[in-house]
Amino acid sequence: MIVVALILALAVATGVVAGGSLRSLERIRIHWWGLAFVALALQAVPIRGVGASRIGLAATSLVASYVLLLAVVAVNRRVPGATLMTAGLVMNLAVVALNSGMPVSADAIRASGAEGAVVIESGSKHHLMTDSDLLEPLADVIPLPRPIGAVLSIGDVLLYTGLAWWCFAVTRGRFRENRRPPARWFRRYRGKHAPAAYRLPARYRSVRLTAPAGAAKSGTGP
């Protein structure tokens, strides 16, 4: 979280220096933002238990966390950097799902100045990388030396880059309105009493979806 906060602060500061304004941040609209906090809580809350049950619960919480974050990005896909954020989350999700947690390189831990015991004690959400782990290049293999002292994955780098680009673009005032995408699961009524244009699938419509002439009239008079 410290890394994320530093990156976002640097992105905003860079946007201001480049001619942007902090007042532009007031225009930020994030749909389903509550899911993001739930997802972060799933990553931060320690998992109790022992053995395989602890590993299973930890892996499940991580997978659920990334799925929720992907849902948030999908709903807000019009914001700058959404493509990078999606790519980073998909990479992390693939590694965690295949390895029942995020593998961490021991060499990267030493290069970052952290202790291996810290990573193991943080729960089975992370574990030291072994030869049996899959997608090793996408795991936590990128060290950030002290004073940060952290290890990141390529997915983390893409995710944080997308977040930084979003904050920079918003600060500069160069972004489109983040309109909520239309619902695709609950389509409008297409019964026999609906106008023909409403009953046709969207790709076949050749007229605007407006009420038919005379719809506001009532009775039998002209």
N, C-alpha and C positions, 0 to 999 in steps of 0.2 A: 504494500500500500504506500510505503514511503517513496518507492520508485515512481509509482503512478502519480502521486501528488507533485513530485519534483518535475516530472515531464509535463504535466498539465500547466503548472505554474510557469515553466520556461516557455511553453507554447503561447500562453496568454501574453507574457512579457514581450516575446518576440513580435507578436501581432501588434501590440501597442507601439513598440519602437518603429515598426514598419508603417505607422500611420493609422493604426486602428484605434479603437476606443473600448474601454471597459463597459460603457453603456450598451454596447452591442450585445453583451451577454444577457441583457434583460429580454432579448427576443428569442432566447433558446426555448424550444418546445420539445420535450421528450415524452413520447407516448410509452405507456406501460413501464414507467420508470421504477415503480415499486418492485417489479420482478428483478431488476438489477440489484437492489439491496438484498432481496432474498437469495439471489445467486451468490453474492459476496459473503453473505452469512454462512452459506453452505460450505464455502471454502475456508472460512475463518474458524468456525466452531470445531473444537477438538472432538475426536471420535473416541468414545469409551468402549471397552471390551478387550478381548484378548484373542490372539491367534487369527484364524481364518475369518471369523465373524467380524473382527475389527477391520481387516483388509477389505472385505466385501462391502461393509458400510461406508468406508472411506471412499472406495472407488465409485460406489453408487452416488454418493453426495457430490463428488467431483463431476461425474458425467451429467447429473441433473443440473449442476451449476452452469456448465457450458451450454447445455440445451436451453436453459432459461435466458442466458446472455445472447445466444443466437436468435431467440425469439424477439428479444428487445431490439437487436440490430435489424432484424427483418422488418419489423413494424416501422422503424426509423431509417429505412434504407435510402431515403432521399438526402440524408445529411452527408456533408463531406467526410471522406475517409471510411464510409460504411463498407466498401469493398475490401479494404485492407483489414478492417476489424473482423469481417466475416471469415476471411482467409486465415487469420491468426487463430480464431476460435475453433475453426474446423480442424486445423492442425493439432491443437492442444487436445481437442476432444478425441481425435483418432488415437493419439498416443496413450491417453489415459484409459480409454475403453479397451485397448488391446493389451495393456500391461497392468490392469487393475491398480492404477495409480501412475503418478508421474515419476519416471526414472531420473535420477540426478547423477551426473558424472562426478566421480571422486576427484578426478584431476581438476575439474572446474571448481569444485568446492575448495580445494587447496589454493587455486589461483585467486579465488575471491577473498581468501583470508578467513573463511568461516570454518567451523569445526564440523566434521562429519556427524558427530553425535547429535548436533543441533538439528540436522535434517532428519535423522532417524526419530528423534524424540518428538518432532513436530507432528508425528502421527504417520500412519501408513498411507496417507495421501501422497507422500513422497517417499521414495526408497532409493537406496544406492543402486546404480545401474549395474546389471549383470549381463553375461553373455546371452541369456535367454530372453532379454527384452527386445521388443520389436520397434522399428522406426527410430533407432537410436539418434540419427541426426536431428530429429524433431523434438527430442527430449530436452531437459535442462542441461545444456552443454556450453552455454555462453556465460563466462564469469564477468562480474562487475567488481573490480577491486575495491578495497576500502577507500573512502569511508562508507560507501554503500554496502559492500560485502554481500552481494546477492548473485544468484545464478538464474539465468533466463533461458527460455527456449526461443526458437525462431518464431513460433506462434506468438509468444509474448512480445517480441520485437515488432511484428506486424500489427498486433493489437494496439500497442502503445503508440506506434507511428500513426495509425488511423485516428486514435484519440487526440494526438497532438495536432494533426492536420485539421481536425474538426474544430478544436479550440482556436487555432490560428485563423481559420477561415471565418469563424463567427466573430472573433475580435476585429478582424479587418472589415467585417460587414459584407463579405462576398459569399453569400449562400442563399439558396432558395428557401422559400417557406417550407417548413417540415410538415406538410399536410399528411394527415393520417390516411393510409391506403384504404380503398373501399373494401368492405367485407366481401369475401368470396365464398363463404360457406352458407350465408343466408341471403339468397337471391330474392329479387322482388317477385311479387305475385304475377303468375303467368296463366291464370285460369281463363276460361272461355269468355268471361265478361271483361277481360283486360283488353286494351287496344292491341292491334296486331303487332305494333312495334315493340310492345312490352313482352309479347309471347315469343318473339324470335330471339335466338341467341345473339349476343352483342356483335359477333363477327358478321352477321347477316343483315344487320340493321342499316337501312339506307335513309331513314328519316329521323328527325330529332324526337326524343322522348317527351312529347308534349301532349296535353289533353286534347282529344278530338274536338273539332269545331262544334259548338252548340252544347258542350258537356255541362256548361254552367246553367243552361236553361232547364226549366222544369215544366211539367204539365204537357198538354197536347197542343198548345197554341203555337203559331209560327214563330 
